[in-house]
Amino acid sequence: MNIKKTIVASLLACMLPAAAMAKDISVGVSMALFDDNFLTILRNSMQKEMQKDNVKGQVEDAKGDVSQQLQQVQNFIGQGVDALIVNPVDTNAVKPIMDQASKAGIPLVFVNRRPQAELTGKMAYVGSDSELAGRLQMEALAKAMNGKGNVAILMGDLANEATRDRTKGVEQVAAKFPGIKIVQKQTAKFTRNDAVDVVSNWLTAGDQINAIASNNDEMAIGALQALGKNPDKILIAGVDGTPDALQMLKQGKMVATVFQDAKGQGEGAVQTAIKLVKGEQVQKVINIPYQLITKENMEQFTNRNLK
């Protein structure tokens, strides 16, 4: 009888580490920055998903600094996390992060900003097709402009893949309309305040602008602030579908925004990290679709990108 008890106890002891390991996954998350409306929604989504799945998560703010982000990744590895989730500061400067993860044998998931490097081993990207966002945005503007007029593009951070691809999408659609001309293209670094300055300078210089295609909603709102009462009826479109942008749509101040699913990206990143930790196969690129939002369909998006 005692022998049987000993055998059962031994079997249970062998089983416990596996059960504990399944529940006690730890993930280190490095965000490009905290001070951004969309990235705040994304971060909160990941934290809620980790909490729901009993994942221990530590989230750090890289504050737009490539070196600081790499240091955070190194610290996470030193702490023995099971997986890394990175929202890269610079999508062209991800190689050192990838090298560190590979060397440590730790799964790495990039989220929202697509790395400009080939993903190998236990790596994946969860995000959306930024070029499509630019095309959807410009198609809405072109329709509102009746296919003619001058367009200015507010670009995001030039180190970011989303900036390049969204801008490319806008330019592709604009090129299809002989009556549409892109007259300005300048970075406002994805921020509201910088967009106020850039658009104010355009107005002061006397640029004739009929529409502004903004790489994100924050800059679109900054453009609206610079325009004031917008006496020239300049048309504005953004990307992300943030609550602030939806209010601008409701008030008729914006023509459109493009819904970027922060919740879908956040949940997808955490789920992908968990699968990689468990040794499961995942796609290298998990695409979360974009959707055009106008005043006509905005009600269905009202509660989608909430903080």
N, C-alpha and C positions, 0 to 999 in steps of 0.2 A: 504493500500500500504506500509506504514511504517512498519507495523507488518510483512508483507511478506519479506521485505528487512532485517528486524532483524533476522527472521528465517533462511533466506539464509545465512546471515553473520555468524550466530551461527553454522550452518552446516559446512560451509567452515572452520571455526576456529577449529571445532572438527576433520576435515579431515587433516589439516595441520601437526600436530605432527606425524601422521602415515607416511605421505609422506616424511617428513623431516627425520624420523628415518630410512626409507628405504635407503635414500641417504647418511646419515651421520653415517654410521657404522665406528667405530674406532677399529683398531687392533694393539696390541702390539706384536712385533716380537723379540725374543731373539735368536741370532745366536751363535753357539758354539765358532766361531771365524770368523773374517773377512779375516785374512791373509791366505787364501786358495783359489786356482784358481777355483775349482769346486763350493765351497760354495759361492764364489763371483758371479758366474753365477746364482746359485740358488737364492741368495739374490736379484740380479737385476731383475730376473724373477718375484719374488713376488712383488717387488716395482712397476714394470710395470703393473702387473695385478691389483694391488690395485688402481693405478692411473686410469686405464681403467674403473674400476668399481666404481669410486668415493668413494673409501674407504680411510679413514684417517689412515695412517700407520706410526708407529714409530718403527724403527729398531735399536736394540742395539747389541753391541759386548760383549759377555761374556768372551772373551780372554782366553778360555780354563779353566775357573775357575767355579767350581760347585756352590760355595757360591755366586759368583757375578751373576750367572744366576738366582739363586733363588731370590736374591735381586731385580733383574730387573723385574721378574714376580710379586713380591710383589708391586713394584713401579707402574707397569702397572695397577694392580688391584686397587691401591690407586687412580690412575688417572681416574678410571671409564671406562676403555676400554670395548668394547662389546665382544671381543674375544682375545684369546692368540694363537700365533703360536710359537712353540719352536723347535729349532734344538739342541737337548740335548748335553751338554758337555760330560756327562757320562750316557750311556743308562741304567746303573744299579742304578742310583741315582735320578730317576725321581719322586719317591713317594712324597717328600715334595712339588714339583711343582703341582702334581696332587691333593694333599690335599688342597693346597691354592686355586686352580681353583674351586674345588668342593665346598669348604666352601663359596666362593664368588658367586657360581652359574654361572660362566663364561665358555663358550665353550673353549675347549683346543684342538689344533691340533698339533701333533708332525709331523715333516717333515724330510725326508731323513735318519734319524737315528732312528731305531725302538726301542721304549722303552721296557725294559724288565720288564714289569708289565702289569697286566690286565687292559684294558681300560674300564671305566665305564661311565655311564651318558652321558653328552655332550662332549665326547672325540672321537678322531679318529687319525689314522696314515696314512700319505700319503708318500709313498716311494717305494722301489724296493726290490726284493728278493736277498739279498746279497750272499746267498749260490749258487744261479744260476750263479751269476757273476763269482764266483770262478771256477765253473764247466766249463763254457764256455771258460774261460781263459786257464785253464789247458788242455782242449781238443785241443785247437789250438796249444799249446806248444807241447803236446804229438805227434800230427801229424807232426809238424816241426822237432821233435826229432826222428822220425821214431820209436817211442815207447821205446826208451832206452836212459839212461843217468842220470846224477845227477841234481836235482832241488833244488834251494834255494828259500825260501819264505821271501819276505820283508813284514812284518806285519805293520799295522797301529797302531793307539792308542789302547792300550790294554783295555781301558775302553769303547771301542766302539763296539757295536753289529756287525757292518759291518766287523770289523777286524776278529772277531771270525768266522762269517759265511762264509766270502770269503775264509778264510784259510781252513775251513772245506770242502768247495767245491773243492778246489785245491787238498786236501788230498784224497777226495773220488775218484776223477778221477785218480790220480797218483797210487792209490792202485789197480786199474784195470790192470796196466801194470807191469808185473814181472820185466821188464828191467829198470824201472824207480825207482829211490831212492831219497827220500828227505833227503838232507845232512845238510841243514842249515835252521833255522827258527828264525828270530829276528825282533824286532820292530824297525822301523825308524819313528814312530809317524806320518805317513802320509806326512812327509815333505821331500823336495828335498835335503836339506843340510844334514839331518840326514842319508838319504839313501847313500849319497856320503861317509860318514864316515863308515857306516856299511859294504858296499860293498868293500871299500878300505881295511878294516880290514880282510875281507874274503880272498881277494887277497894276502895280506901280509902273512896271515897264510898258504897260499899254498893250500887252499881248491880247489878240483877239481869240478868245477861247469860248467854244460852245458846249463842250463837255469835258469832264475829268474822269478818267478811269483810274481808280485807286487800287493799289495792290492789296490793301486791307481796309477794314471798316474804320479803324482808328484814324488813319490819314484822311479818309473820306469825310469824317466828322470834323477833323481839323480844317479841311477845305471849306466846309459849310460855315465854320466859325469865321474864317477869313473873308468869306463872301458876305457875311452879315445878312441883310434882308434879300441878298441875291437879286438885285434889280435887273440884271442881264439874263436871268433865268438860265444860268449855266447848269447843265444836267450832271448829276453825280451818281457814280456807282462804286460799290465797294466789294470786299470779299470777307467772309467769315460767318455772317448772320448772327452777330452779337446782339444782345438785348437793346443796346443803345442804337444800333443801326436799324433795328426793327421799328423803334420809335420814330426815327427819321423817315422811314418808309411810310409809316402810318400817317405822319403829318404832311406827306407829299414833298418832303425836302430831298429825298433820294429816289432815283428811278428804280434801282435794283441793288441787291447784294447777292452773293453766292454763298449758299449754306455749306460751311465746312463743319463736319460732324465731330466736335470735340469729344463728346461722350463716346462715340464709336471708336475714335482713335485711341482714347485713353483706355477704354475697356479692352480693345484689341491688343494694345501694347502689353498690358498686364497678362492677359490670357496667353499671348504668344510667349512671353517670358516664362510663364509657368510650364507650358508645354515643352519648351526647350530644356528646362531644368529636369523635367521628367524623362527626357530622352526621346520625346515624340518628334515626328517629322512635321515641319511647317513650311509654308511657302516663303520664298525669300522676300517677296513683295506682297503685302496684304493691302489691297486698295479699298479705301472707304469713299464711296461716290460723292461728288459735289452735286448740288441742286440749285437752280436759279430761284431766287425769291423776289417777288414783286408785290405790290400792294394787294393784288388780287388773290394771291395764295399765302400771304404772310401768316394768317391765323394758324395754319398747321405747323408753323415753326416757332410759335411764341414761347413754348416751354422746352425747346430742344437744347439750346445752348445757355442754360442758366448756371450761374456760379453756385 
